Amino acid sequence: MLRSPVRKTKPTQTRVTPPAFVADCAPAANSSLQKIQELLAKINLAIKSSGNLRRDIKQDVCHCTKEIETILLSNPSMVPNTQADPAATTAAVRLAVREEMARFKPPDCDTVRQAVREELAKFKPPEPTSVRQAMREELAKFQPSAIAPKAPSSAMTRTYAESARAPPRKAPTPPRTLPSIIIKTSKEDPNQPSVLDQWKSKVSFRDTTFAPTKVKPIGKNALRVDFESPDHCAEALKRANAVPGLKAEEARKRKPLIILKGINKDTNREELLDIIAQQNAVPIEGMRLCFPLKNRNEKLYNVVLEVQPTIYKKFIESERVNIEHQRVRAAEFSRFVQCYKCLEFGHTNNKCRADYYPCSHCASTAHSFANCPNKNKSEALKCINCTRHNEKTGSNAGTKHSATNSKICPRIIHTRNILQETVDYGF
């Protein structure tokens, strides 16, 4: 019986499929060493591009691949034969990488926390006093050498308890008005001596127990003389009128103005004076409602009152006025007004009759402040009122400021002081 010949088959070889980063190394190399270097480079790239590993693990794996490459370069005998199976080479590299990764033990969280605490314990932040001193030294470098740096203020080192124990803020003290007389010439004669010369030469106080507090020329050929008491003022008035050619009279005083801020709109304005007089125990005859003003809050409004000196003193010292369910704030209201069109004093914009509107920033008459091309240039500052005053009187007052700056403009300050002298604040 014939047997069919047995067909011999070659044993199948199991091929290990390399990972993606190993498969990318398919191009042939001249030596196994180059292949290993390429594989290590691919491992480094794959580790760095992975987003699932912590940064410290990535760094350690990359360090391990560098160590493998260094060992292979220093020991060429460890490099496998170039004729070796690529699959076996890949498996050997994988095994080596696994062994190196198995040796790595990442530090536990407690160890990291302890190391951070130790480093923070070594750090000592600078004391606040040393920081302040360093800041003062740096700021002192920008000051002129002629000016010594100011001593540190004690308020910088005060604690909250010390601030709480500090005495309360004192209420503002109302100004005091001295009684005064105005002296003029009874006849306008160019050959007649000045009022000041006649006052000094013909009015004497040698036989009295007082003297004028202040003598100030006002206007053209006129004097204002202040005294400490109404009795002294009356005696000086009698003596001045006894001099031929002089005419004296008591200075006219205006009642002071106060502003009440934040009155509820539910309070009727027609009944406001009655409410203030009743709730604050002041005579209604000593008050006059001048005009209302707008408040920032639409539900509130402000009013300006003209009051007697005694009422003014009471409201200013208490700083509060009772109105219905409120204690509204009371403050002095100045009679000073300035026109923002012609920049002169004594009237407002809606009553201005000027045909030109100079610039409050650079004093130019060719344009107003809204169209000023030098609005952002501090070197162009020039006050038109102070400039005109210098040209008229020959004085040398500073002009490097805005014409509407009420804090530093000499003309505004002078006008305010004159107006304050005409207000009767009481003796």
C-alpha positions as CSV (number, residue, x, y, z in Angstrom):
1,M,0.0,0.0,0.0
2,L,1.4,3.2,-1.1
3,R,1.5,6.1,1.4
4,S,1.1,9.6,0.2
5,P,4.2,11.5,0.8
6,V,4.1,13.7,4.0
7,R,4.5,17.3,3.2
8,K,6.9,18.9,5.5
9,T,6.1,22.4,6.6
10,K,8.4,25.0,8.1
11,P,7.8,25.8,11.7
12,T,6.1,29.2,12.0
13,Q,8.2,31.9,13.7
14,T,6.4,34.1,16.2
15,R,7.3,37.7,15.6
16,V,7.0,40.2,18.4
17,T,5.4,43.4,17.2
18,P,7.3,46.4,18.4
19,P,5.5,49.4,19.8
20,A,4.8,52.5,17.7
21,F,7.9,54.4,18.7
22,V,10.0,51.3,17.9
23,A,8.3,50.7,14.5
24,D,9.3,54.2,13.5
25,C,12.9,53.1,13.7
26,A,12.6,50.7,10.8
27,P,15.2,52.4,8.5
28,A,18.3,50.3,8.6
29,A,21.4,51.4,10.4
30,N,25.0,50.6,9.9
31,S,25.4,49.2,13.4
32,S,23.4,48.0,16.3
33,L,24.8,50.9,18.4
34,Q,23.1,53.4,16.1
35,K,19.9,51.4,16.3
36,I,20.0,51.5,20.1
37,Q,20.6,55.2,20.1
38,E,17.7,55.7,17.8
39,L,15.5,53.6,20.0
40,L,16.6,55.5,23.1
41,A,15.9,58.8,21.4
42,K,12.4,57.5,20.5
43,I,11.8,56.5,24.1
44,N,12.8,59.9,25.3
45,L,10.5,61.6,22.8
46,A,7.5,59.3,23.7
47,I,8.0,59.9,27.4
48,K,8.2,63.7,27.0
49,S,5.2,63.9,24.8
50,S,3.1,61.7,27.1
51,G,0.5,63.6,29.2
52,N,-0.3,60.8,31.6
53,L,3.0,60.8,33.5
54,R,4.2,63.2,36.1
55,R,7.1,65.5,35.3
56,D,9.5,63.9,37.8
57,I,8.8,60.4,36.3
58,K,9.5,61.7,32.8
59,Q,12.8,63.2,33.9
60,D,13.9,59.9,35.6
61,V,13.0,57.8,32.5
62,C,14.9,60.1,30.3
63,H,17.8,60.0,32.7
64,C,17.8,56.2,32.6
65,T,17.9,56.1,28.8
66,K,20.9,58.5,28.9
67,E,22.6,56.1,31.3
68,I,22.0,53.2,29.0
69,E,23.4,55.0,26.1
70,T,26.5,56.0,28.1
71,I,27.0,52.4,29.2
72,L,26.8,51.0,25.7
73,L,29.2,53.6,24.3
74,S,31.7,52.9,27.0
75,N,31.4,49.1,26.6
76,P,31.3,48.3,22.9
77,S,31.4,44.5,23.7
78,M,27.9,44.8,25.1
79,V,26.5,45.9,21.8
80,P,24.7,42.9,20.2
81,N,25.7,41.5,16.8
82,T,24.3,43.4,13.7
83,Q,23.0,40.1,12.4
84,A,20.8,39.6,15.4
85,D,17.1,39.4,15.0
86,P,15.5,42.9,15.2
87,A,12.7,41.5,17.3
88,A,15.2,40.1,19.8
89,T,17.0,43.4,19.9
90,T,13.8,45.3,20.5
91,A,12.8,42.9,23.3
92,A,16.2,43.3,24.9
93,V,15.8,47.1,24.8
94,R,12.3,46.8,26.3
95,L,13.6,44.6,29.1
96,A,16.4,47.0,29.9
97,V,14.0,49.9,30.0
98,R,11.6,47.9,32.3
99,E,14.4,47.0,34.6
100,E,15.6,50.6,34.9
101,M,12.0,51.8,35.5
102,A,11.5,49.1,38.1
103,R,14.5,50.4,40.0
104,F,13.1,53.9,40.2
105,K,11.0,54.6,43.3
106,P,9.3,58.0,43.3
107,P,9.4,59.8,46.6
108,D,6.2,59.6,48.6
109,C,4.1,62.7,49.4
110,D,5.1,62.8,53.0
111,T,8.8,63.0,52.1
112,V,8.1,65.8,49.6
113,R,6.0,67.7,52.2
114,Q,8.8,67.4,54.8
115,A,11.4,68.6,52.4
116,V,9.2,71.7,51.5
117,R,8.6,72.4,55.2
118,E,12.4,72.3,55.9
119,E,13.1,74.7,53.0
120,L,10.3,77.1,54.2
121,A,11.7,76.9,57.8
122,K,15.1,78.1,56.5
123,F,13.5,81.1,54.9
124,K,13.1,84.1,57.1
125,P,11.1,87.0,55.6
126,P,12.5,90.5,56.3
127,E,11.0,92.4,59.2
128,P,8.5,95.2,58.3
129,T,10.7,97.8,59.9
130,S,13.6,96.8,57.7
131,V,11.4,96.9,54.6
132,R,10.2,100.4,55.5
133,Q,13.8,101.5,56.2
134,A,14.9,100.2,52.8
135,M,12.0,102.1,51.1
136,R,12.9,105.3,52.9
137,E,16.5,104.9,51.8
138,E,15.5,104.4,48.2
139,L,13.1,107.4,48.3
140,A,15.8,109.5,49.9
141,K,18.0,109.0,46.8
142,F,15.4,110.9,44.7
143,Q,15.2,113.9,47.1
144,P,17.5,116.9,46.7
145,S,20.6,116.7,49.0
146,A,19.6,120.0,50.7
147,I,16.4,118.5,52.0
148,A,16.8,115.9,54.7
149,P,14.4,112.9,54.7
150,K,11.6,113.2,57.1
151,A,11.6,111.2,60.3
152,P,9.3,108.2,60.3
153,S,5.8,109.0,61.5
154,S,4.6,107.4,64.7
155,A,1.2,106.7,63.0
156,M,2.9,104.1,60.8
157,T,3.7,101.9,63.9
158,R,0.4,102.5,65.7
159,T,-1.7,99.4,66.4
160,Y,-5.4,99.1,66.0
161,A,-5.9,99.4,69.8
162,E,-3.8,102.6,69.9
163,S,-5.9,104.0,67.1
164,A,-9.1,103.1,68.8
165,R,-7.9,104.8,72.0
166,A,-7.1,108.0,70.2
167,P,-9.3,111.0,71.2
168,P,-12.2,111.7,68.8
169,R,-11.9,114.3,66.2
170,K,-12.6,117.8,67.4
171,A,-15.5,119.7,66.0
172,P,-14.6,122.6,63.8
173,T,-14.3,125.9,65.6
174,P,-16.4,128.6,63.9
175,P,-14.4,131.7,62.9
176,R,-14.7,134.9,65.0
177,T,-15.7,138.2,63.4
178,L,-14.1,141.4,64.9
179,P,-16.2,144.5,65.0
180,S,-14.9,147.0,62.5
181,I,-15.5,150.4,60.9
182,I,-15.0,151.8,57.4
183,I,-13.4,155.2,57.1
184,K,-13.6,157.3,53.9
185,T,-13.0,160.9,52.9
186,S,-16.1,163.1,53.1
187,K,-14.9,165.2,50.1
188,E,-13.0,164.1,47.1
189,D,-10.0,166.6,46.9
190,P,-6.8,165.6,45.1
191,N,-4.8,167.9,47.4
192,Q,-6.3,166.4,50.6
193,P,-4.0,163.9,52.5
194,S,-4.8,160.2,52.3
195,V,-7.3,158.7,54.7
196,L,-4.5,156.7,56.4
197,D,-2.4,159.8,57.1
198,Q,-5.4,161.7,58.5
199,W,-6.4,158.6,60.6
200,K,-2.9,158.3,62.2
201,S,-2.4,162.1,62.7
202,K,-5.8,163.2,63.9
203,V,-7.2,160.2,65.8
204,S,-5.4,159.2,69.0
205,F,-5.9,156.4,71.4
206,R,-3.4,157.5,74.1
207,D,-6.1,158.4,76.6
208,T,-7.8,155.0,76.1
209,T,-7.1,151.4,77.2
210,F,-7.3,149.9,73.8
211,A,-6.0,150.1,70.3
212,P,-7.1,149.0,66.8
213,T,-6.5,145.3,66.2
214,K,-5.9,145.7,62.4
215,V,-5.8,148.6,60.0
216,K,-6.2,147.6,56.3
217,P,-6.5,149.9,53.2
218,I,-9.5,148.9,51.0
219,G,-10.5,150.2,47.6
220,K,-9.6,153.8,46.7
221,N,-8.7,156.0,49.7
222,A,-10.6,153.9,52.3
223,L,-9.7,152.1,55.5
224,R,-11.0,149.1,57.4
225,V,-10.2,149.2,61.1
226,D,-10.9,146.2,63.4
227,F,-11.3,146.2,67.1
228,E,-11.6,143.6,69.9
229,S,-15.0,144.6,71.2
230,P,-18.1,146.5,70.1
231,D,-17.5,149.1,72.8
232,H,-14.0,149.9,71.4
233,C,-15.5,150.0,67.9
234,A,-18.2,152.5,69.0
235,E,-15.7,154.7,70.7
236,A,-13.4,154.7,67.6
237,L,-16.4,155.5,65.3
238,K,-17.2,158.5,67.4
239,R,-13.6,159.8,67.3
240,A,-13.3,159.3,63.5
241,N,-16.5,161.2,62.7
242,A,-15.3,164.1,64.8
243,V,-12.4,164.7,62.4
244,P,-13.2,167.1,59.6
245,G,-12.9,165.5,56.2
246,L,-13.4,161.9,57.4
247,K,-16.6,159.9,57.3
248,A,-16.8,156.6,59.3
249,E,-19.5,154.0,59.6
250,E,-19.8,150.5,60.9
251,A,-18.8,147.8,58.4
252,R,-21.8,146.0,57.0
253,K,-21.8,142.3,57.7
254,R,-23.6,139.5,55.9
255,K,-25.1,136.6,57.7
256,P,-23.3,133.4,57.3
257,L,-24.5,130.6,55.0
258,I,-24.7,126.9,55.9
259,I,-25.6,123.9,53.7
260,L,-27.6,121.0,54.9
261,K,-26.8,117.8,52.9
262,G,-28.9,114.8,52.4
263,I,-32.5,115.8,53.2
264,N,-35.1,113.2,52.3
265,K,-37.4,114.4,49.4
266,D,-40.4,113.3,51.4
267,T,-39.7,116.4,53.6
268,N,-41.7,119.3,52.3
269,R,-39.6,122.4,51.6
270,E,-42.3,124.8,52.7
271,E,-42.3,123.2,56.2
272,L,-38.5,122.7,56.4
273,L,-37.8,125.9,58.5
274,D,-40.6,125.0,60.9
275,I,-39.2,121.5,61.3
276,I,-35.6,122.7,61.9
277,A,-36.7,125.4,64.4
278,Q,-38.8,122.9,66.4
279,Q,-36.4,119.9,66.4
280,N,-33.2,122.0,67.1
281,A,-34.6,124.7,69.5
282,V,-33.6,127.7,67.3
283,P,-35.8,130.7,66.4
284,I,-37.3,130.5,63.0
285,E,-36.8,134.2,62.5
286,G,-33.1,133.7,62.5
287,M,-33.2,131.5,59.4
288,R,-33.9,132.1,55.7
289,L,-34.0,129.4,53.0
290,C,-31.9,130.7,50.1
291,F,-32.0,127.9,47.5
292,P,-32.0,124.1,47.1
293,L,-29.2,122.1,45.5
294,K,-29.1,118.6,43.9
295,N,-27.7,115.7,45.8
296,R,-25.8,112.7,44.4
297,N,-28.7,110.5,45.6
298,E,-31.8,111.1,43.6
299,K,-33.9,110.5,46.7
300,L,-32.2,113.3,48.7
301,Y,-31.6,117.0,48.2
302,N,-29.5,119.8,49.8
303,V,-30.5,123.3,50.9
304,V,-28.5,126.5,51.7
305,L,-29.7,128.6,54.6
306,E,-28.8,132.1,55.8
307,V,-28.7,132.0,59.6
308,Q,-27.9,134.2,62.5
309,P,-24.3,133.9,64.0
310,T,-25.6,132.1,67.1
311,I,-27.5,129.5,65.0
312,Y,-24.4,129.2,62.7
313,K,-22.2,128.4,65.7
314,K,-24.6,125.8,67.1
315,F,-25.0,123.9,63.8
316,I,-21.3,124.1,62.8
317,E,-20.1,122.8,66.2
318,S,-22.5,119.9,66.3
319,E,-22.1,119.2,62.5
320,R,-25.6,117.7,62.5
321,V,-29.1,119.1,62.2
322,N,-32.3,117.2,63.2
323,I,-34.9,117.0,60.4
324,E,-37.7,114.5,60.9
325,H,-36.1,111.0,61.2
326,Q,-32.7,112.3,60.0
327,R,-29.6,113.9,61.4
328,V,-28.3,115.6,58.2
329,R,-24.8,117.0,57.9
330,A,-24.3,120.8,58.3
331,A,-21.3,122.7,56.8
332,E,-20.3,126.2,55.9
333,F,-21.3,127.4,52.5
334,S,-19.1,130.0,50.8
335,R,-20.4,133.0,48.9
336,F,-17.5,132.8,46.5
337,V,-18.6,132.2,42.9
338,Q,-16.4,132.1,39.7
339,C,-17.6,132.2,36.1
340,Y,-16.2,129.3,34.2
341,K,-16.6,131.2,30.9
342,C,-14.8,134.5,31.5
343,L,-13.0,133.2,34.7
344,E,-13.9,136.3,36.7
345,F,-15.5,136.4,40.1
346,G,-18.9,137.5,41.4
347,H,-21.2,135.8,38.9
348,T,-22.0,132.4,37.3
349,N,-22.0,131.2,33.8
350,N,-25.7,131.8,33.1
351,K,-25.2,135.5,34.0
352,C,-22.0,136.1,32.1
353,R,-22.0,139.0,29.7
354,A,-18.4,138.7,28.4
355,D,-17.9,138.3,24.6
356,Y,-14.7,136.2,25.0
357,Y,-13.9,133.1,26.9
358,P,-10.2,132.7,27.8
359,C,-8.6,129.4,28.5
360,S,-8.2,128.5,32.2
361,H,-5.2,126.3,31.5
362,C,-2.9,128.4,29.3
363,A,-4.6,131.9,29.5
364,S,-5.0,132.1,25.8
365,T,-7.9,134.2,24.5
366,A,-8.0,132.4,21.2
367,H,-9.7,129.3,22.6
368,S,-11.4,127.9,25.7
369,F,-10.3,125.1,27.9
370,A,-12.4,122.6,26.0
371,N,-10.4,123.2,22.9
372,C,-7.0,123.8,24.5
373,P,-4.2,122.1,22.5
374,N,-1.9,122.3,25.6
375,K,-4.4,120.7,28.0
376,N,-1.9,117.9,28.9
377,K,1.2,120.0,29.1
378,S,2.0,121.2,32.6
379,E,4.6,123.6,31.3
380,A,1.9,125.6,29.5
381,L,0.0,126.4,32.8
382,K,-0.8,130.1,33.1
383,C,-3.4,131.8,35.2
384,I,-5.1,134.7,33.3
385,N,-6.4,136.4,36.5
386,C,-2.9,136.5,38.2
387,T,-1.4,137.6,34.9
388,R,-3.8,140.5,34.6
389,H,-3.2,141.4,38.3
390,N,0.6,141.5,37.8
391,E,0.2,143.7,34.7
392,K,-2.2,146.1,36.6
393,T,-0.3,146.4,39.9
394,G,3.2,145.6,38.9
395,S,3.4,142.7,41.3
396,N,5.2,139.4,40.7
397,A,2.7,136.8,41.8
398,G,3.1,133.2,40.5
399,T,1.1,132.4,37.4
400,K,2.0,128.7,36.9
401,H,-1.3,127.3,37.8
402,S,-4.9,126.9,36.5
403,A,-7.2,129.9,36.8
404,T,-9.8,127.6,38.5
405,N,-7.4,126.0,41.1
406,S,-8.9,127.3,44.3
407,K,-6.2,125.8,46.5
408,I,-3.1,127.6,45.1
409,C,-4.4,130.5,43.0
410,P,-3.5,133.8,44.9
411,R,-6.4,135.7,43.4
412,I,-9.0,133.1,44.4
413,I,-7.6,132.9,47.9
414,H,-7.5,136.7,48.2
415,T,-11.1,137.0,47.0
416,R,-12.3,134.3,49.5
417,N,-10.6,136.0,52.4
418,I,-12.2,139.3,51.5
419,L,-15.6,137.7,51.4
420,Q,-15.0,136.0,54.7
421,E,-14.2,139.3,56.3
422,T,-17.6,140.6,55.3
423,V,-19.5,137.8,57.1
424,D,-20.8,138.2,60.6
425,Y,-19.8,135.1,62.5
426,G,-20.4,136.7,65.9
427,F,-17.9,138.1,68.4
